[in-house]
Protein backbone atom coordinates (compact mmCIF):
# COMPACT_ATOMS: atom_id res chain seq x y z
CA UNK A 1 0.00 0.00 0.00
CA UNK A 2 2.83 2.35 0.85
CA UNK A 3 4.48 1.60 -2.51
CA UNK A 4 1.29 2.52 -4.43
CA UNK A 5 1.02 5.86 -2.63
CA UNK A 6 4.65 6.63 -3.36
CA UNK A 7 4.18 5.76 -7.04
CA UNK A 8 1.06 7.96 -7.23
CA UNK A 9 2.92 10.86 -5.64
CA UNK A 10 5.81 10.47 -8.09
CA UNK A 11 3.38 10.39 -11.05
CA UNK A 12 1.58 13.50 -9.80
CA UNK A 13 4.88 15.34 -9.31
CA UNK A 14 5.95 14.30 -12.81
CA UNK A 15 2.75 15.62 -14.36
CA UNK A 16 3.10 18.96 -12.56
CA UNK A 17 6.71 19.28 -13.71
CA UNK A 18 5.63 18.74 -17.34
CA UNK A 19 3.14 21.58 -17.25
CA UNK A 20 3.41 25.33 -17.03
CA UNK A 21 1.74 27.24 -14.23
CA UNK A 22 0.39 30.02 -16.44
CA UNK A 23 -1.05 27.43 -18.85
CA UNK A 24 -2.85 25.67 -15.98
CA UNK A 25 -4.19 28.85 -14.34
CA UNK A 26 -4.52 31.24 -17.31
CA UNK A 27 -6.17 31.40 -20.71
CA UNK A 28 -4.83 32.09 -24.17
CA UNK A 29 -7.45 34.84 -24.68
CA UNK A 30 -8.52 37.81 -22.55
CA UNK A 31 -11.67 39.94 -22.50
CA UNK A 32 -11.18 43.70 -22.81
CA UNK A 33 -14.03 46.12 -22.01
CA UNK A 34 -14.07 49.32 -24.08
CA UNK A 35 -16.20 52.37 -23.26
CA UNK A 36 -16.09 55.92 -24.55
CA UNK A 37 -17.37 59.37 -23.71
CA UNK A 38 -19.45 60.11 -25.69
CA UNK A 39 -20.74 56.58 -26.21
CA UNK A 40 -21.41 54.95 -29.59
CA UNK A 41 -17.99 55.93 -30.91
CA UNK A 42 -16.58 53.95 -33.81
CA UNK A 43 -13.98 51.45 -32.67
CA UNK A 44 -11.21 49.75 -34.67
CA UNK A 45 -8.65 47.38 -33.14
CA UNK A 46 -5.51 46.44 -35.07
CA UNK A 47 -2.69 44.17 -33.97
CA UNK A 48 1.07 44.72 -34.14
CA UNK A 49 1.08 43.76 -37.85
CA UNK A 50 -1.59 46.41 -38.64
CA UNK A 51 -4.14 43.63 -39.24
CA UNK A 52 -7.66 44.70 -38.27
CA UNK A 53 -8.99 42.27 -35.66
CA UNK A 54 -12.19 44.03 -34.60
CA UNK A 55 -14.51 46.80 -35.78
CA UNK A 56 -17.57 47.96 -33.91
CA UNK A 57 -19.05 50.60 -31.63
CA UNK A 58 -18.67 51.45 -27.96
CA UNK A 59 -19.55 50.24 -25.40
CA UNK A 60 -18.41 46.69 -26.07
CA UNK A 61 -16.36 43.81 -24.73
CA UNK A 62 -13.96 42.03 -27.08
CA UNK A 63 -11.93 38.85 -26.68
CA UNK A 64 -8.32 39.26 -27.80
CA UNK A 65 -5.62 36.64 -28.21
CA UNK A 66 -2.66 37.16 -25.88
CA UNK A 67 0.04 35.59 -28.08
CA UNK A 68 0.87 35.68 -31.79
CA UNK A 69 1.55 31.94 -32.04
CA UNK A 70 5.31 32.24 -32.16
CA UNK A 71 7.73 31.23 -29.43
CA UNK A 72 7.67 34.00 -26.77
CA UNK A 73 5.40 36.07 -29.03
CA UNK A 74 3.07 38.32 -27.09
CA UNK A 75 0.53 40.41 -28.98
CA UNK A 76 0.05 44.17 -28.82
CA UNK A 77 -2.98 46.05 -30.09
CA UNK A 78 -3.93 49.58 -31.06
CA UNK A 79 -7.47 50.73 -30.25
CA UNK A 80 -8.74 53.74 -32.23
CA UNK A 81 -11.89 55.51 -31.04
CA UNK A 82 -13.53 58.09 -33.32
CA UNK A 83 -16.81 59.94 -33.67
CA UNK A 84 -17.85 62.73 -36.01
CA UNK A 85 -17.28 66.10 -34.40
CA UNK A 86 -14.76 64.78 -31.86
CA UNK A 87 -11.05 64.22 -31.90
CA UNK A 88 -9.97 60.59 -32.40
CA UNK A 89 -8.07 58.76 -29.66
CA UNK A 90 -5.59 55.91 -29.97
CA UNK A 91 -4.89 53.63 -27.01
CA UNK A 92 -2.33 50.83 -26.89
CA UNK A 93 -2.99 47.42 -25.33
CA UNK A 94 0.27 45.64 -24.48
CA UNK A 95 1.11 42.10 -23.44
CA UNK A 96 3.49 41.32 -20.60
CA UNK A 97 4.36 38.18 -18.63
CA UNK A 98 1.95 37.55 -15.76
CA UNK A 99 2.67 36.55 -12.16
CA UNK A 100 1.74 32.89 -12.67
CA UNK A 101 4.36 32.59 -15.39
CA UNK A 102 7.08 34.31 -13.37
CA UNK A 103 6.40 33.07 -9.84
CA UNK A 104 4.37 29.94 -10.46
CA UNK A 105 7.00 28.29 -12.62
CA UNK A 106 9.68 28.99 -10.02
CA UNK A 107 7.61 27.13 -7.43
CA UNK A 108 5.85 24.44 -9.49
CA UNK A 109 6.41 24.35 -13.24
CA UNK A 110 10.15 24.42 -13.46
CA UNK A 111 12.16 25.00 -16.62
CA UNK A 112 9.77 23.02 -18.83
CA UNK A 113 6.88 25.31 -17.90
CA UNK A 114 9.04 28.40 -18.04
CA UNK A 115 10.80 27.76 -21.35
CA UNK A 116 8.46 25.48 -23.33
CA UNK A 117 4.82 25.08 -22.25
CA UNK A 118 3.84 28.63 -21.25
CA UNK A 119 5.66 30.44 -24.11
CA UNK A 120 4.01 28.16 -26.69
CA UNK A 121 0.45 28.49 -25.34
CA UNK A 122 0.51 32.26 -24.79
CA UNK A 123 -1.11 31.84 -21.37
CA UNK A 124 1.98 33.44 -19.86
CA UNK A 125 0.79 36.90 -20.98
CA UNK A 126 -1.64 39.44 -19.58
CA UNK A 127 -3.06 42.20 -21.76
CA UNK A 128 -3.08 45.65 -20.20
CA UNK A 129 -5.20 47.65 -19.76
CA UNK A 130 -8.12 45.24 -19.48
CA UNK A 131 -10.64 48.11 -19.42
CA UNK A 132 -10.53 51.23 -21.58
CA UNK A 133 -12.56 54.36 -20.91
CA UNK A 134 -11.67 56.66 -23.80
CA UNK A 135 -12.67 60.31 -23.51
CA UNK A 136 -13.01 61.98 -26.91
CA UNK A 137 -13.24 65.39 -25.26
CA UNK A 138 -15.65 68.18 -26.07
CA UNK A 139 -17.26 68.47 -29.48
CA UNK A 140 -14.95 70.42 -31.79
CA UNK A 141 -17.37 71.13 -34.63
CA UNK A 142 -20.93 72.24 -35.24
CA UNK A 143 -23.23 69.32 -35.90
CA UNK A 144 -25.46 69.39 -38.96
CA UNK A 145 -28.88 70.87 -38.18
CA UNK A 146 -27.63 72.33 -34.91
CA UNK A 147 -28.25 76.01 -34.11
CA UNK A 148 -25.27 76.32 -31.80
CA UNK A 149 -21.85 77.57 -32.67
CA UNK A 150 -18.70 76.30 -30.99
CA UNK A 151 -15.56 78.41 -31.13
CA UNK A 152 -12.34 76.44 -31.07
CA UNK A 153 -8.72 77.04 -31.92
CA UNK A 154 -7.67 75.84 -35.35
CA UNK A 155 -5.08 73.55 -33.77
CA UNK A 156 -7.91 71.76 -31.89
CA UNK A 157 -9.89 70.92 -35.03
CA UNK A 158 -9.17 67.37 -36.26
CA UNK A 159 -7.46 67.22 -39.66
CA UNK A 160 -10.37 65.31 -41.22
CA UNK A 161 -12.76 68.20 -40.40
CA UNK A 162 -10.57 71.08 -41.63
CA UNK A 163 -11.57 70.59 -45.29
CA UNK A 164 -15.20 71.37 -44.37
CA UNK A 165 -14.35 74.69 -42.69
CA UNK A 166 -15.49 77.98 -44.25
CA UNK A 167 -14.18 81.48 -43.72
CA UNK A 168 -17.11 83.59 -42.42
CA UNK A 169 -15.60 87.05 -42.59
CA UNK A 170 -12.88 89.25 -41.26
CA UNK A 171 -13.13 91.88 -38.55
Residue frames as qw, qx, qy, qz and C-alpha x, y, z in Angstrom:
[[0.000, 0.885, 0.465, 0.000, 0.00, 0.00, 0.00],
 [0.318, -0.791, 0.110, 0.510, 2.83, 2.35, 0.85],
 [0.429, -0.118, 0.606, 0.660, 4.48, 1.60, -2.51],
 [0.222, 0.635, 0.652, 0.350, 1.29, 2.52, -4.43],
 [0.129, -0.944, -0.238, 0.190, 1.02, 5.86, -2.63],
 [0.404, -0.584, 0.351, 0.611, 4.65, 6.63, -3.36],
 [0.383, 0.178, 0.687, 0.591, 4.18, 5.76, -7.04],
 [0.097, 0.820, 0.543, 0.151, 1.06, 7.96, -7.23],
 [0.256, -0.885, -0.019, 0.389, 2.92, 10.86, -5.64],
 [0.426, -0.328, 0.523, 0.662, 5.81, 10.47, -8.09],
 [0.298, 0.464, 0.697, 0.459, 3.38, 10.39, -11.05],
 [0.037, -0.923, -0.380, 0.053, 1.58, 13.50, -9.80],
 [0.338, -0.751, 0.202, 0.529, 4.88, 15.34, -9.31],
 [0.438, -0.034, 0.644, 0.626, 5.95, 14.30, -12.81],
 [0.212, 0.696, 0.617, 0.301, 2.75, 15.62, -14.36],
 [0.160, -0.943, -0.158, 0.244, 3.10, 18.96, -12.56],
 [0.415, -0.563, 0.390, 0.599, 6.71, 19.28, -13.71],
 [0.370, 0.182, 0.694, 0.590, 5.63, 18.74, -17.34],
 [0.081, 0.817, 0.527, 0.220, 3.14, 21.58, -17.25],
 [0.246, 0.283, -0.109, 0.921, 3.41, 25.33, -17.03],
 [0.067, -0.422, -0.646, 0.632, 1.74, 27.24, -14.23],
 [0.244, 0.347, -0.051, -0.904, 0.39, 30.02, -16.44],
 [0.373, 0.032, -0.742, -0.557, -1.05, 27.43, -18.85],
 [0.259, -0.328, -0.891, 0.180, -2.85, 25.67, -15.98],
 [0.071, -0.541, -0.504, 0.669, -4.19, 28.85, -14.34],
 [0.140, 0.520, -0.093, -0.838, -4.52, 31.24, -17.31],
 [0.682, 0.568, 0.450, -0.096, -6.17, 31.40, -20.71],
 [0.528, 0.068, 0.431, 0.728, -4.83, 32.09, -24.17],
 [0.031, 0.617, 0.398, 0.678, -7.45, 34.84, -24.68],
 [0.191, -0.328, -0.511, 0.771, -8.52, 37.81, -22.55],
 [0.062, 0.796, 0.565, 0.208, -11.67, 39.94, -22.50],
 [0.261, -0.075, -0.078, 0.959, -11.18, 43.70, -22.81],
 [0.068, 0.790, 0.589, -0.155, -14.03, 46.12, -22.01],
 [0.297, 0.083, 0.210, 0.928, -14.07, 49.32, -24.08],
 [0.013, 0.825, 0.526, -0.205, -16.20, 52.37, -23.26],
 [0.353, 0.232, 0.148, 0.894, -16.09, 55.92, -24.55],
 [0.000, 0.766, 0.416, -0.490, -17.37, 59.37, -23.71],
 [0.694, 0.068, 0.141, -0.703, -19.45, 60.11, -25.69],
 [0.624, -0.015, 0.781, -0.033, -20.74, 56.58, -26.21],
 [0.735, 0.553, 0.392, -0.034, -21.41, 54.95, -29.59],
 [0.043, 0.795, -0.474, -0.377, -17.99, 55.93, -30.91],
 [0.869, 0.410, -0.266, -0.074, -16.58, 53.95, -33.81],
 [0.601, -0.598, 0.529, 0.021, -13.98, 51.45, -32.67],
 [0.816, 0.477, -0.328, -0.001, -11.21, 49.75, -34.67],
 [0.656, -0.599, 0.453, 0.077, -8.65, 47.38, -33.14],
 [0.724, 0.580, -0.373, 0.025, -5.51, 46.44, -35.07],
 [0.890, -0.384, 0.054, 0.240, -2.69, 44.17, -33.97],
 [0.411, -0.686, 0.341, 0.495, 1.07, 44.72, -34.14],
 [0.443, 0.050, 0.675, 0.588, 1.08, 43.76, -37.85],
 [0.236, 0.231, -0.101, -0.938, -1.59, 46.41, -38.64],
 [0.231, -0.232, -0.881, -0.341, -4.14, 43.63, -39.24],
 [0.474, -0.288, 0.081, -0.828, -7.66, 44.70, -38.27],
 [0.186, -0.038, -0.965, 0.182, -8.99, 42.27, -35.66],
 [0.018, -0.600, -0.746, 0.288, -12.19, 44.03, -34.60],
 [0.033, -0.194, -0.198, -0.960, -14.51, 46.80, -35.78],
 [0.252, -0.591, -0.766, 0.003, -17.57, 47.96, -33.91],
 [0.153, -0.695, -0.070, -0.699, -19.05, 50.60, -31.63],
 [0.181, 0.077, -0.714, 0.672, -18.67, 51.45, -27.96],
 [0.414, -0.565, 0.684, -0.203, -19.55, 50.24, -25.40],
 [0.897, 0.208, -0.343, -0.187, -18.41, 46.69, -26.07],
 [0.611, -0.538, 0.580, 0.017, -16.36, 43.81, -24.73],
 [0.717, 0.539, -0.411, -0.159, -13.96, 42.03, -27.08],
 [0.889, -0.328, 0.294, 0.126, -11.93, 38.85, -26.68],
 [0.376, 0.821, -0.427, -0.045, -8.32, 39.26, -27.80],
 [0.949, 0.050, -0.206, 0.232, -5.62, 36.64, -28.21],
 [0.466, -0.851, 0.186, 0.157, -2.66, 37.16, -25.88],
 [0.499, -0.434, 0.599, 0.451, 0.04, 35.59, -28.08],
 [0.462, 0.611, -0.315, -0.560, 0.87, 35.68, -31.79],
 [0.977, 0.166, 0.034, -0.130, 1.55, 31.94, -32.04],
 [0.603, 0.567, -0.467, 0.311, 5.31, 32.24, -32.16],
 [0.733, -0.252, -0.457, 0.435, 7.73, 31.23, -29.43],
 [0.329, -0.454, -0.293, 0.775, 7.67, 34.00, -26.77],
 [0.092, 0.264, 0.422, 0.862, 5.40, 36.07, -29.03],
 [0.036, 0.556, 0.606, -0.567, 3.07, 38.32, -27.09],
 [0.223, 0.619, 0.537, 0.528, 0.53, 40.41, -28.98],
 [0.087, -0.376, -0.228, 0.894, 0.05, 44.17, -28.82],
 [0.202, 0.661, 0.680, 0.245, -2.98, 46.05, -30.09],
 [0.052, -0.043, -0.009, 0.998, -3.93, 49.58, -31.06],
 [0.077, 0.655, 0.740, -0.131, -7.47, 50.73, -30.25],
 [0.078, 0.082, 0.193, 0.975, -8.74, 53.74, -32.23],
 [0.074, 0.648, 0.688, -0.318, -11.89, 55.51, -31.04],
 [0.075, -0.005, 0.283, 0.956, -13.53, 58.09, -33.32],
 [0.154, 0.683, 0.693, -0.171, -16.81, 59.94, -33.67],
 [0.268, 0.614, 0.323, 0.668, -17.85, 62.73, -36.01],
 [0.201, -0.870, -0.080, -0.443, -17.28, 66.10, -34.40],
 [0.682, -0.698, 0.218, 0.021, -14.76, 64.78, -31.86],
 [0.184, 0.725, -0.662, -0.042, -11.05, 64.22, -31.90],
 [0.913, 0.058, -0.400, -0.062, -9.97, 60.59, -32.40],
 [0.458, -0.686, 0.534, -0.186, -8.07, 58.76, -29.66],
 [0.774, 0.285, -0.565, 0.015, -5.59, 55.91, -29.97],
 [0.615, -0.592, 0.439, -0.281, -4.89, 53.63, -27.01],
 [0.464, 0.421, -0.779, -0.022, -2.33, 50.83, -26.89],
 [0.894, -0.339, 0.156, -0.248, -2.99, 47.42, -25.33],
 [0.279, 0.632, -0.718, 0.080, 0.27, 45.64, -24.48],
 [0.940, -0.193, -0.275, -0.057, 1.11, 42.10, -23.44],
 [0.025, 0.669, -0.647, 0.365, 3.49, 41.32, -20.60],
 [0.502, -0.004, -0.855, 0.134, 4.36, 38.18, -18.63],
 [0.591, -0.614, -0.131, -0.507, 1.95, 37.55, -15.76],
 [0.373, -0.615, 0.577, -0.386, 2.67, 36.55, -12.16],
 [0.938, -0.061, 0.297, -0.169, 1.74, 32.89, -12.67],
 [0.806, 0.524, -0.184, 0.204, 4.36, 32.59, -15.39],
 [0.205, 0.712, -0.488, 0.461, 7.08, 34.31, -13.37],
 [0.360, -0.476, 0.623, -0.506, 6.40, 33.07, -9.84],
 [0.905, -0.021, 0.203, -0.372, 4.37, 29.94, -10.46],
 [0.862, 0.401, -0.299, 0.079, 7.00, 28.29, -12.62],
 [0.118, 0.602, -0.650, 0.448, 9.68, 28.99, -10.02],
 [0.527, -0.290, 0.602, -0.525, 7.61, 27.13, -7.43],
 [0.787, 0.122, 0.531, -0.291, 5.85, 24.44, -9.49],
 [0.782, 0.595, 0.053, -0.179, 6.41, 24.35, -13.24],
 [0.704, -0.350, 0.417, 0.457, 10.15, 24.42, -13.46],
 [0.124, -0.438, 0.502, 0.736, 12.16, 25.00, -16.62],
 [0.181, 0.286, 0.858, 0.386, 9.77, 23.02, -18.83],
 [0.047, 0.808, 0.571, -0.133, 6.88, 25.31, -17.90],
 [0.166, -0.792, 0.045, 0.586, 9.04, 28.40, -18.04],
 [0.103, -0.496, 0.570, 0.646, 10.80, 27.76, -21.35],
 [0.018, 0.055, 0.884, 0.464, 8.46, 25.48, -23.33],
 [0.005, 0.537, 0.843, -0.010, 4.82, 25.08, -22.25],
 [0.010, -0.777, -0.373, 0.507, 3.84, 28.63, -21.25],
 [0.030, -0.508, 0.348, 0.787, 5.66, 30.44, -24.11],
 [0.019, 0.069, 0.846, 0.528, 4.01, 28.16, -26.69],
 [0.023, -0.598, -0.801, 0.027, 0.45, 28.49, -25.34],
 [0.042, 0.522, 0.145, 0.839, 0.51, 32.26, -24.79],
 [0.562, -0.690, -0.444, -0.103, -1.11, 31.84, -21.37],
 [0.616, -0.233, -0.259, 0.707, 1.98, 33.44, -19.86],
 [0.152, 0.230, 0.116, 0.954, 0.79, 36.90, -20.98],
 [0.010, 0.696, 0.593, -0.404, -1.64, 39.44, -19.58],
 [0.250, 0.559, 0.352, 0.708, -3.06, 42.20, -21.76],
 [0.273, -0.625, -0.396, 0.615, -3.08, 45.65, -20.20],
 [0.367, -0.082, 0.524, -0.764, -5.20, 47.65, -19.76],
 [0.048, 0.242, 0.964, 0.095, -8.12, 45.24, -19.48],
 [0.106, 0.797, 0.580, -0.131, -10.64, 48.11, -19.42],
 [0.295, 0.109, 0.211, 0.926, -10.53, 51.23, -21.58],
 [0.046, 0.821, 0.503, -0.268, -12.56, 54.36, -20.91],
 [0.432, 0.152, 0.290, 0.841, -11.67, 56.66, -23.80],
 [0.056, 0.790, 0.347, -0.502, -12.67, 60.31, -23.51],
 [0.517, 0.468, 0.421, 0.580, -13.01, 61.98, -26.91],
 [0.212, -0.161, -0.123, 0.956, -13.24, 65.39, -25.26],
 [0.311, 0.598, 0.339, -0.657, -15.65, 68.18, -26.07],
 [0.622, 0.616, 0.458, 0.155, -17.26, 68.47, -29.48],
 [0.365, -0.412, 0.252, 0.796, -14.95, 70.42, -31.79],
 [0.004, -0.069, -0.574, -0.816, -17.37, 71.13, -34.63],
 [0.522, 0.147, 0.203, -0.815, -20.93, 72.24, -35.24],
 [0.360, 0.159, 0.918, 0.046, -23.23, 69.32, -35.90],
 [0.090, -0.191, -0.617, -0.758, -25.46, 69.39, -38.96],
 [0.375, -0.599, -0.600, -0.375, -28.88, 70.87, -38.18],
 [0.494, -0.507, -0.460, 0.536, -27.63, 72.33, -34.91],
 [0.062, 0.919, 0.187, 0.340, -28.25, 76.01, -34.11],
 [0.556, -0.791, 0.110, 0.230, -25.27, 76.32, -31.80],
 [0.554, 0.738, -0.286, 0.260, -21.85, 77.57, -32.67],
 [0.813, -0.499, 0.040, 0.299, -18.70, 76.30, -30.99],
 [0.264, 0.899, -0.335, 0.102, -15.56, 78.41, -31.13],
 [0.903, -0.297, 0.174, 0.257, -12.34, 76.44, -31.07],
 [0.145, -0.742, 0.492, 0.432, -8.72, 77.04, -31.92],
 [0.700, 0.525, -0.376, -0.305, -7.67, 75.84, -35.35],
 [0.182, 0.454, -0.861, 0.139, -5.08, 73.55, -33.77],
 [0.414, -0.037, 0.778, -0.472, -7.91, 71.76, -31.89],
 [0.768, 0.376, 0.021, -0.518, -9.89, 70.92, -35.03],
 [0.755, -0.097, 0.622, 0.183, -9.17, 67.37, -36.26],
 [0.119, -0.342, 0.608, 0.706, -7.46, 67.22, -39.66],
 [0.139, 0.307, 0.884, 0.324, -10.37, 65.31, -41.22],
 [0.055, 0.796, 0.568, -0.200, -12.76, 68.20, -40.40],
 [0.212, -0.559, 0.125, 0.792, -10.57, 71.08, -41.63],
 [0.152, 0.108, 0.683, 0.706, -11.57, 70.59, -45.29],
 [0.088, -0.662, -0.718, -0.195, -15.20, 71.37, -44.37],
 [0.255, -0.612, -0.298, 0.687, -14.35, 74.69, -42.69],
 [0.306, 0.726, 0.376, 0.487, -15.49, 77.98, -44.25],
 [0.283, -0.051, -0.189, 0.939, -14.18, 81.48, -43.72],
 [0.009, -0.748, -0.654, 0.111, -17.11, 83.59, -42.42],
 [0.149, 0.925, 0.115, 0.330, -15.60, 87.05, -42.59],
 [0.586, 0.089, -0.319, 0.739, -12.88, 89.25, -41.26],
 [0.290, -0.858, -0.371, 0.205, -13.13, 91.88, -38.55]]
